[in-house]
Amino acid sequence: MIMSKSPTDQQILIYQLYADYGRAVLEAQRFEINLGLTLLYLEGRKRSLVKMRSREEVDALLDEIDGEAIGRLLSRLSEFHIPKDVDTIELFELAAANRNTLVHHFMKEEVEDLDTISLRKAIDRVASLQEPIIKAKNESEALAIAEDSRMRAEIESRGSV
């Protein structure tokens, strides 16, 4: 008879850390995508994307925005005065910094060893980094949806559907 082995507390914490970390990085990616979409709509309107007849022109704009780092996306959005209020600007900057910490530094700086205490601290740290990211993701999603609606209304008013 083969007995199944129950996971240890440490294995459970490792699983929780990676699951929480993965969700946090996913939320950060959604935040970044929303910023890119918002910028795409704004730049598209500025460059008369609706009038662009060449697929190459549209692709060039998509490639340009897709290649931007999150800090550059925020900088370019600020040229359009987006977001408008200081609290949202600060939230977006904090979320971008937290995203960079998660993506570029977290695993090598926060998880020095896999003992139970450091795992619990790392799980708590992921949660603290993720909180503003989720708020920023929600705010940026609202911006992207608003810009999408504006672009659609502009297209429909020109009869370019």
C-alpha positions in Angstrom: 0.0 0.0 0.0 1.4 3.4 -1.1 0.9 6.2 1.3 0.6 9.7 -0.1 2.8 12.2 1.6 1.1 15.4 2.8 2.9 18.6 1.9 5.0 20.3 4.5 4.2 23.8 5.8 7.2 25.0 3.9 5.9 23.5 0.6 2.5 25.0 1.2 4.1 28.4 1.8 6.3 28.1 -1.3 3.2 27.3 -3.4 1.4 30.3 -1.9 4.3 32.6 -2.5 4.5 31.6 -6.2 0.7 31.7 -6.7 0.5 35.2 -5.0 3.6 36.4 -6.9 2.1 35.2 -10.2 -1.2 37.0 -9.6 0.6 40.2 -8.6 2.7 40.1 -11.8 -0.4 39.4 -13.9 -2.2 42.4 -12.4 0.9 44.5 -13.1 0.9 43.4 -16.7 -2.8 44.3 -17.0 -2.0 47.7 -15.6 0.8 48.2 -18.2 -1.5 47.0 -21.0 -4.2 49.5 -20.0 -1.6 52.3 -20.0 -0.5 51.2 -23.5 -4.1 51.1 -24.8 -4.9 54.5 -23.4 -1.7 55.9 -25.0 -2.6 54.1 -28.3 -6.0 55.9 -28.4 -4.5 59.3 -27.5 -1.7 59.0 -30.0 -4.1 57.6 -32.6 -6.3 60.6 -32.3 -3.4 63.0 -32.3 -2.0 61.3 -35.5 -5.4 61.0 -37.1 -5.3 57.2 -36.9 -8.8 57.1 -38.3 -7.5 58.7 -41.5 -4.5 56.3 -41.8 -5.0 54.2 -44.9 -1.8 52.2 -44.7 -1.7 49.1 -42.5 2.1 49.9 -42.1 1.2 53.3 -40.4 -1.0 51.6 -37.9 1.4 48.8 -37.3 4.3 51.3 -36.7 2.2 53.1 -34.0 1.3 49.8 -32.4 5.0 48.6 -32.4 6.1 52.0 -31.0 3.8 51.9 -28.0 4.2 48.1 -27.4 7.9 48.6 -27.1 7.7 51.3 -24.4 8.7 50.6 -20.8 6.2 51.4 -18.1 8.0 54.6 -17.0 8.0 55.9 -20.6 4.3 55.1 -21.0 3.5 57.2 -17.9 5.7 60.0 -19.2 4.1 60.0 -22.6 0.6 59.9 -21.0 1.5 62.9 -18.9 2.0 64.8 -22.1 -1.7 64.4 -22.7 -2.4 65.4 -19.0 -3.4 61.8 -18.3 -4.1 61.1 -15.5 -5.4 64.5 -14.4 -5.4 64.3 -10.6 -2.3 64.2 -8.4 -3.6 61.2 -6.4 -3.9 59.0 -9.5 -0.6 60.2 -10.8 1.0 59.2 -7.5 -0.8 55.9 -7.5 0.3 55.1 -11.1 3.9 56.0 -10.2 3.8 53.8 -7.1 2.2 50.9 -9.0 4.9 51.2 -11.7 7.7 51.1 -9.1 6.1 48.1 -7.4 5.7 46.4 -10.8 9.4 47.0 -11.5 10.3 45.6 -8.0 8.2 42.5 -8.6 9.5 41.8 -12.1 13.2 42.8 -11.8 14.2 42.5 -8.1 11.7 40.6 -5.9 12.9 37.0 -6.2 16.6 37.8 -5.8 16.2 40.4 -3.1 13.3 39.2 -1.0 13.6 35.4 -1.1 17.1 34.9 0.2 16.4 31.4 1.5 13.4 29.2 1.7 12.9 29.0 5.5 9.4 29.4 6.8 10.0 32.9 8.3 11.4 34.4 5.1 8.6 32.8 3.0 5.9 34.4 5.2 7.7 37.8 4.9 7.9 37.4 1.2 4.2 36.6 0.9 3.4 39.7 3.0 5.7 41.8 0.8 3.9 40.5 -2.4 0.6 41.6 -0.9 1.9 45.0 0.0 3.3 45.5 -3.5 0.2 44.2 -5.2 -2.3 46.4 -3.5 -1.5 49.7 -5.3 -1.0 47.8 -8.5 -4.6 46.5 -8.4 -5.9 50.0 -7.7 -3.9 51.4 -10.6 -5.0 48.6 -12.9 -8.6 49.5 -12.2 -8.0 53.2 -12.7 -6.1 52.6 -15.9 -8.8 50.3 -17.2 -11.3 53.1 -16.7 -9.1 55.4 -18.7 -8.6 52.9 -21.5 -12.4 52.3 -21.7 -13.1 56.0 -21.8 -10.6 56.6 -24.6 -12.0 53.6 -26.5 -15.5 55.1 -26.2 -14.2 58.5 -27.4 -12.4 56.9 -30.4 -15.5 54.9 -31.3 -17.7 58.0 -31.2 -15.2 59.9 -33.3 -15.2 57.1 -35.9 -18.9 56.8 -36.0 -19.4 60.6 -36.3 -17.1 60.5 -39.4 -19.0 57.6 -40.9 -15.7 55.6 -40.9 -17.2 52.4 -39.5 
